[in-house]
Amino acid sequence: MRERGRCVVNRVRFVSSGLLAVGISLLILGLGCGDNSSAGKDLQVTNVADNFQFQVTNTKSYSHTYTYTWSNSGLSASVNQASSISGGDATLVVKDSAGTTVYTRSLKQNGTFNTATGSAGNWTIQLLASKVTGTLNFRVQKL
């Protein structure tokens, strides 16, 4: 009888110890697989007719697609890119009111560029961020 009780106690201890070990392992694995990305801070967007500006600072391995509708009364636009990207990439895509892509460029390339000629009206500005780390800054203005 006593031997039997000890076996049961030992099994309970083994099962309890086993569950505890599994639980701790899952906790450690969960902590190790955490998402260290950050959307950054100080997102600033100015979206008025013929002038669009975007800036976000301190992103960290962040992936997101930003899409805006922007009113451009002109047929083309000037794009000023002034970003500081240390990892990943961010691509700026501009489409005219007909949906034709008039501009595509990585924000890693700083400078002032012109879009292709398009149709006036409501344009689409998309920013495709892929695991980007750094500051994203650009301006699109009617030419």
VEXZA-207088 format. One line per field, with one value per atom (N, C-alpha, C): residue number from 1; residue in one letter; x, y, z. Coordinates in Angstrom, 3 decimals. Example, Ala and Ser with C-alpha at 12.3 -4.5 7.8 and 13.67 -1.06 7.14 Angstrom:
<rozas>
n: (1;1;1;2;2;2)
res: (A;A;A;S;S;S)
X: (13.190;12.300;13.200;12.850;13.670;12.900)
Y: (-5.690;-4.500;-3.300;-2.250;-1.060;0.030)
Z: (7.800;7.800;7.800;7.080;7.140;7.870)
</rozas>
This chain:
<rozas>
n: (1;1;1;2;2;2;3;3;3;4;4;4;5;5;5;6;6;6;7;7;7;8;8;8;9;9;9;10;10;10;11;11;11;12;12;12;13;13;13;14;14;14;15;15;15;16;16;16;17;17;17;18;18;18;19;19;19;20;20;20;21;21;21;22;22;22;23;23;23;24;24;24;25;25;25;26;26;26;27;27;27;28;28;28;29;29;29;30;30;30;31;31;31;32;32;32;33;33;33;34;34;34;35;35;35;36;36;36;37;37;37;38;38;38;39;39;39;40;40;40;41;41;41;42;42;42;43;43;43;44;44;44;45;45;45;46;46;46;47;47;47;48;48;48;49;49;49;50;50;50;51;51;51;52;52;52;53;53;53;54;54;54;55;55;55;56;56;56;57;57;57;58;58;58;59;59;59;60;60;60;61;61;61;62;62;62;63;63;63;64;64;64;65;65;65;66;66;66;67;67;67;68;68;68;69;69;69;70;70;70;71;71;71;72;72;72;73;73;73;74;74;74;75;75;75;76;76;76;77;77;77;78;78;78;79;79;79;80;80;80;81;81;81;82;82;82;83;83;83;84;84;84;85;85;85;86;86;86;87;87;87;88;88;88;89;89;89;90;90;90;91;91;91;92;92;92;93;93;93;94;94;94;95;95;95;96;96;96;97;97;97;98;98;98;99;99;99;100;100;100;101;101;101;102;102;102;103;103;103;104;104;104;105;105;105;106;106;106;107;107;107;108;108;108;109;109;109;110;110;110;111;111;111;112;112;112;113;113;113;114;114;114;115;115;115;116;116;116;117;117;117;118;118;118;119;119;119;120;120;120;121;121;121;122;122;122;123;123;123;124;124;124;125;125;125;126;126;126;127;127;127;128;128;128;129;129;129;130;130;130;131;131;131;132;132;132;133;133;133;134;134;134;135;135;135;136;136;136;137;137;137;138;138;138;139;139;139;140;140;140;141;141;141;142;142;142;143;143;143)
res: (M;M;M;R;R;R;E;E;E;R;R;R;G;G;G;R;R;R;C;C;C;V;V;V;V;V;V;N;N;N;R;R;R;V;V;V;R;R;R;F;F;F;V;V;V;S;S;S;S;S;S;G;G;G;L;L;L;L;L;L;A;A;A;V;V;V;G;G;G;I;I;I;S;S;S;L;L;L;L;L;L;I;I;I;L;L;L;G;G;G;L;L;L;G;G;G;C;C;C;G;G;G;D;D;D;N;N;N;S;S;S;S;S;S;A;A;A;G;G;G;K;K;K;D;D;D;L;L;L;Q;Q;Q;V;V;V;T;T;T;N;N;N;V;V;V;A;A;A;D;D;D;N;N;N;F;F;F;Q;Q;Q;F;F;F;Q;Q;Q;V;V;V;T;T;T;N;N;N;T;T;T;K;K;K;S;S;S;Y;Y;Y;S;S;S;H;H;H;T;T;T;Y;Y;Y;T;T;T;Y;Y;Y;T;T;T;W;W;W;S;S;S;N;N;N;S;S;S;G;G;G;L;L;L;S;S;S;A;A;A;S;S;S;V;V;V;N;N;N;Q;Q;Q;A;A;A;S;S;S;S;S;S;I;I;I;S;S;S;G;G;G;G;G;G;D;D;D;A;A;A;T;T;T;L;L;L;V;V;V;V;V;V;K;K;K;D;D;D;S;S;S;A;A;A;G;G;G;T;T;T;T;T;T;V;V;V;Y;Y;Y;T;T;T;R;R;R;S;S;S;L;L;L;K;K;K;Q;Q;Q;N;N;N;G;G;G;T;T;T;F;F;F;N;N;N;T;T;T;A;A;A;T;T;T;G;G;G;S;S;S;A;A;A;G;G;G;N;N;N;W;W;W;T;T;T;I;I;I;Q;Q;Q;L;L;L;L;L;L;A;A;A;S;S;S;K;K;K;V;V;V;T;T;T;G;G;G;T;T;T;L;L;L;N;N;N;F;F;F;R;R;R;V;V;V;Q;Q;Q;K;K;K;L;L;L)
X: (0.828;0.000;0.871;1.849;2.725;3.483;3.947;4.659;3.752;2.524;1.551;1.346;1.216;1.030;2.221;3.411;4.609;4.675;4.268;4.250;3.303;2.159;1.194;1.773;2.376;2.982;4.088;4.916;5.987;5.435;4.362;3.749;3.213;2.583;2.041;3.181;4.256;5.397;5.961;6.065;6.617;5.730;4.424;3.497;3.549;3.541;3.608;4.914;6.016;7.319;7.359;6.797;6.774;5.960;4.791;3.961;4.641;5.295;6.014;7.133;7.874;8.967;8.427;7.316;6.701;6.238;5.618;5.150;6.276;7.358;8.521;9.123;9.205;9.752;8.916;7.606;6.733;6.869;6.992;7.178;8.473;9.556;10.852;10.778;10.167;10.028;9.179;8.112;7.250;7.973;8.796;9.547;10.594;11.184;12.214;11.663;10.402;9.807;8.979;9.139;8.354;8.631;7.675;7.780;8.456;9.656;10.407;10.207;9.175;8.975;8.301;8.480;7.862;7.424;6.213;5.673;6.336;7.192;7.846;7.015;7.402;6.646;6.564;5.716;5.543;5.160;4.189;3.681;3.030;3.513;2.978;2.619;1.362;0.896;0.159;0.561;-0.161;-0.685;-1.984;-2.600;-3.605;-3.106;-3.963;-3.782;-4.691;-4.629;-3.256;-2.652;-1.378;-0.153;-0.302;0.834;0.593;1.483;1.388;2.732;2.715;3.951;3.740;4.794;4.732;6.047;5.955;7.155;6.790;7.630;7.547;8.975;9.240;10.600;10.688;11.896;12.231;11.428;11.193;10.584;11.626;11.153;12.076;11.492;12.126;11.691;10.192;9.677;8.237;7.792;6.728;6.138;4.689;4.352;2.993;2.830;1.602;1.295;0.404;0.878;0.099;-0.464;-1.754;-2.372;-3.188;-2.936;-3.629;-4.159;-5.288;-5.803;-5.414;-4.799;-4.272;-4.770;-5.243;-5.758;-4.632;-4.390;-3.364;-4.043;-4.049;-4.674;-3.744;-2.510;-1.546;-1.477;-0.584;-0.404;0.815;1.638;2.806;3.116;4.099;4.437;5.936;6.416;7.793;7.785;8.729;8.824;10.176;10.141;11.372;11.451;12.538;12.745;13.935;13.718;14.777;14.667;14.892;14.757;16.123;16.112;17.317;16.959;17.298;16.904;18.151;18.159;19.319;19.053;17.814;17.479;16.155;15.961;14.724;14.618;13.407;13.199;11.799;11.628;10.322;10.246;9.190;9.027;7.838;8.040;6.983;6.423;5.103;4.426;3.368;3.367;2.387;1.635;0.293;-0.557;-1.438;-1.649;-2.501;-3.977;-4.863;-6.298;-6.842;-6.119;-6.535;-6.009;-5.218;-4.665;-3.341;-2.776;-1.489;-0.351;0.592;1.748;2.645;2.846;3.675;4.997;5.143;6.370;6.524;7.721;8.080;9.559;9.873;11.282;11.430;12.562;12.885;13.185;12.714;13.022;14.471;15.219;16.659;17.373;16.738;17.317;16.806;17.651;17.261;17.498;16.688;16.815;15.448;15.446;14.200;14.039;12.874;12.587;11.216;10.961;9.647;8.912;7.594;6.768;6.664;6.195;5.836;4.557;4.229;2.993;1.798;0.774;-0.432;-1.673;-2.766;-4.049;-4.295;-4.785;-5.111;-6.285;-6.389;-7.499;-6.998;-7.704;-7.334;-6.287;-5.085;-3.979;-3.895;-3.209;-2.991;-1.515;-1.250;0.119;0.194;1.097;1.285;2.722;2.865;4.177;4.186;5.073;5.170;6.404;6.199;7.301;7.487;8.730;9.046;10.217;9.872;10.873;11.822;11.265;12.078;12.448;13.687;14.187;14.744;14.287;14.796;13.691;13.986;13.049;12.624;11.317;10.769;10.234;10.686;10.298;10.239;9.078;8.974;7.856;7.936;6.943;6.619;5.345;4.890;4.119;4.550;3.920;3.624;2.524;2.139;3.252;3.515;4.467;3.730)
Y: (-1.184;0.000;1.246;1.245;2.393;2.594;1.537;1.600;2.191;1.774;2.252;3.758;4.253;5.680;6.487;5.932;6.646;6.747;5.702;5.732;6.812;6.895;7.906;9.286;9.476;10.762;11.077;10.101;10.323;10.691;10.048;10.373;11.796;12.150;13.505;14.511;14.242;15.147;15.225;14.079;14.057;14.853;14.624;15.339;16.833;17.195;18.601;19.229;18.522;19.043;19.165;18.185;18.218;19.387;19.611;20.742;22.073;22.147;23.357;23.623;22.583;22.737;23.167;22.581;22.963;24.419;24.792;26.171;27.178;26.901;27.797;27.868;26.732;26.716;27.571;27.435;28.244;29.730;30.067;31.461;32.017;31.257;31.700;31.845;30.868;30.954;32.154;32.388;33.537;34.848;34.959;36.194;36.382;35.310;35.391;35.712;35.448;35.671;36.943;37.815;39.034;39.943;40.787;41.736;42.993;43.271;44.437;45.638;45.617;46.723;47.894;49.070;50.275;51.172;51.684;52.575;53.946;54.176;55.472;56.434;57.692;58.692;59.973;60.842;62.149;62.055;61.186;61.135;62.466;63.099;64.396;64.308;64.588;64.576;65.870;66.562;67.739;67.380;67.430;67.037;68.108;69.085;70.158;70.200;70.857;70.930;71.428;70.695;71.028;70.959;70.480;70.349;69.190;68.208;67.053;66.868;66.667;66.441;65.287;64.480;63.321;63.207;62.960;62.683;61.817;60.820;60.027;59.728;59.839;59.649;58.366;57.844;56.719;55.442;55.102;53.805;52.725;51.521;50.415;49.134;48.634;47.398;47.408;48.530;48.722;48.475;47.701;47.439;47.908;48.730;49.268;49.930;49.972;50.713;51.892;53.078;54.306;54.703;55.043;55.465;56.731;57.733;59.017;59.450;60.146;60.800;62.266;62.774;64.143;64.876;66.084;66.887;67.677;67.374;68.078;68.715;70.054;70.760;70.828;70.368;70.371;69.025;68.957;67.725;66.930;67.552;66.862;67.460;66.877;67.335;67.207;67.991;67.913;67.082;66.159;65.307;65.555;65.974;66.176;65.079;64.304;63.211;63.543;63.496;63.814;62.870;61.592;60.566;60.107;59.431;58.825;57.399;56.443;55.046;54.207;53.515;52.682;51.192;50.824;49.427;49.295;48.191;47.991;48.967;49.206;50.144;50.726;51.836;52.477;53.018;52.671;53.089;54.023;55.133;56.102;55.867;55.723;55.525;56.610;57.321;58.369;58.003;58.059;57.761;58.965;59.245;60.382;60.008;60.924;60.704;59.573;59.182;58.060;56.730;56.777;55.565;55.143;55.994;55.708;56.065;55.150;55.426;56.444;57.588;58.653;58.812;58.056;58.180;56.968;56.392;55.322;55.470;55.540;55.664;55.283;54.689;54.379;55.674;55.768;56.954;56.966;55.910;55.920;56.909;57.243;58.190;59.588;60.393;61.754;62.691;63.745;64.737;65.216;66.015;66.530;65.975;65.394;64.717;65.162;64.973;65.296;64.015;64.056;62.950;63.040;61.990;62.038;62.871;63.279;64.034;63.095;63.586;62.783;63.636;63.168;63.876;64.588;65.824;66.590;65.942;66.214;65.687;65.050;64.036;63.344;62.277;62.533;61.604;60.706;59.585;58.661;58.656;58.844;58.778;57.574;56.656;55.466;55.400;55.033;54.783;53.333;52.534;51.111;50.895;50.766;50.577;49.087;48.620;47.212;47.068;46.731;46.561;47.748;48.935;50.148;50.643;51.097;51.707;53.072;54.110;55.454;56.491;57.594;58.704;58.775;58.875;58.968;60.385;61.048;62.435;62.696;63.183;63.569;64.612;65.305;66.333;66.179;66.330;66.298;67.595;68.368;69.645;69.791;70.427;70.698;71.456;71.065;71.817;72.823)
Z: (0.000;0.000;0.000;0.818;0.896;-0.426;-1.029;-2.303;-3.370;-3.356;-4.336;-4.198;-3.003;-2.769;-3.241;-3.016;-3.436;-4.953;-5.656;-7.122;-7.621;-7.017;-7.426;-7.184;-6.022;-5.701;-6.708;-7.021;-7.986;-9.356;-9.787;-11.079;-11.069;-10.004;-9.903;-9.969;-9.258;-9.300;-10.722;-11.357;-12.708;-13.667;-13.583;-14.451;-14.138;-12.869;-12.487;-12.960;-12.754;-13.193;-14.700;-15.400;-16.861;-17.387;-16.794;-17.222;-16.931;-15.803;-15.450;-16.457;-16.813;-17.781;-19.145;-19.574;-20.853;-20.798;-19.701;-19.547;-19.599;-18.911;-18.912;-20.309;-20.977;-22.345;-23.281;-23.206;-24.057;-23.741;-22.487;-22.091;-22.669;-22.565;-23.102;-24.614;-25.283;-26.742;-27.131;-26.396;-26.692;-26.539;-25.506;-25.309;-26.390;-26.850;-27.876;-29.246;-29.479;-30.790;-30.818;-29.876;-29.818;-30.997;-31.297;-32.397;-31.875;-32.350;-31.895;-32.806;-33.648;-34.564;-33.845;-34.423;-33.873;-35.017;-34.903;-35.935;-35.901;-34.944;-34.833;-34.011;-34.105;-33.367;-34.181;-33.730;-34.361;-35.832;-36.158;-37.528;-37.854;-38.915;-39.344;-40.819;-41.123;-42.507;-42.763;-43.832;-44.309;-45.690;-45.852;-47.113;-47.521;-48.261;-48.778;-50.292;-50.979;-52.439;-52.877;-53.781;-54.433;-53.512;-52.271;-51.354;-50.381;-50.423;-49.531;-48.844;-47.519;-46.767;-45.795;-45.624;-44.737;-43.989;-42.676;-41.886;-40.686;-40.430;-39.204;-38.786;-37.490;-36.989;-36.162;-36.057;-35.179;-35.434;-36.696;-36.965;-36.706;-36.396;-36.125;-36.715;-37.766;-38.435;-38.699;-39.177;-39.326;-40.761;-40.898;-42.208;-42.199;-43.181;-43.270;-44.632;-45.119;-46.339;-45.970;-46.247;-46.046;-47.409;-47.470;-48.726;-48.480;-49.312;-49.189;-50.549;-50.547;-51.745;-51.643;-52.715;-52.716;-53.947;-53.781;-54.884;-55.548;-56.824;-57.601;-58.812;-58.854;-59.980;-61.190;-61.030;-62.130;-62.827;-63.823;-64.586;-64.123;-63.285;-62.731;-61.360;-60.702;-59.353;-59.126;-58.175;-57.711;-56.425;-56.308;-55.125;-54.472;-53.201;-52.437;-51.392;-51.429;-50.486;-49.598;-48.287;-47.321;-46.129;-46.384;-45.351;-44.861;-43.724;-43.168;-42.774;-43.646;-43.458;-43.196;-42.051;-41.712;-41.910;-42.164;-42.391;-43.103;-43.810;-44.547;-45.706;-46.170;-47.277;-47.204;-47.882;-48.015;-49.435;-50.137;-51.528;-51.637;-52.317;-52.561;-53.957;-54.051;-55.331;-55.456;-56.589;-56.851;-58.128;-58.054;-59.208;-59.484;-60.769;-61.137;-60.990;-61.375;-61.186;-62.051;-63.100;-63.943;-63.399;-62.329;-61.751;-62.369;-63.216;-63.853;-62.902;-62.737;-61.888;-62.579;-61.921;-62.489;-61.739;-60.645;-59.859;-58.952;-58.906;-57.974;-57.647;-56.351;-55.960;-54.494;-54.160;-52.775;-52.032;-50.802;-49.989;-49.522;-49.821;-49.531;-50.455;-51.567;-52.535;-52.212;-51.618;-51.275;-52.444;-52.508;-53.573;-54.005;-55.064;-55.624;-57.032;-57.297;-58.556;-59.059;-60.338;-60.903;-61.277;-61.139;-61.602;-63.126;-63.731;-65.150;-65.268;-66.470;-66.699;-66.560;-65.882;-65.673;-65.839;-65.269;-65.329;-64.007;-64.104;-62.899;-62.169;-60.893;-60.091;-58.814;-58.380;-57.138;-57.415;-56.933;-57.090;-55.857;-56.002;-54.888;-54.527;-53.256;-52.745;-51.823;-52.148;-51.324;-50.836;-49.585;-49.008;-48.557;-49.153;-48.847;-47.981;-46.687;-45.741;-45.496;-45.647;-45.453;-44.474;-43.226;-42.161;-42.083;-42.244;-42.307;-40.910;-40.793;-39.568;-39.938;-39.235;-39.492;-39.531;-40.219;-40.387;-41.833;-42.059;-43.412;-43.591;-44.661;-44.878;-46.383;-46.853;-48.260;-48.432;-49.558;-49.911;-51.383;-51.735;-53.130;-53.367;-54.391;-54.673;-56.165;-56.451;-57.832;-58.551;-59.789;-60.618;-61.462)
</rozas>
